[in-house]
Amino acid sequence: MFGSSNTPRSVSNAFNRRIFTSASRFSSACEALEPPVVRQMREILLAAKNRADAGELTPLKTY
């Protein structure tokens, strides 16, 4: 049963081969499932991260 030639070595490899042929296809499938509020949060947070990475934001000290 577990040692047969029909059994894939790992479940993730078997599903990745059959369902998603590329990372972009997997990404688009995940994005299709996310609620609109999560999509909006992702857009806002990624924009802020890009600005921080570009050095456009000033870090503030917290006390």
Secondary structure, 3 states (H helix, E strand, C coil): CCCCCCCCCCHHHHHHHHCCCCHHHHHHHHHHHCCHHHHHHHHHHHHHHHHHHCCCCCCCCCC
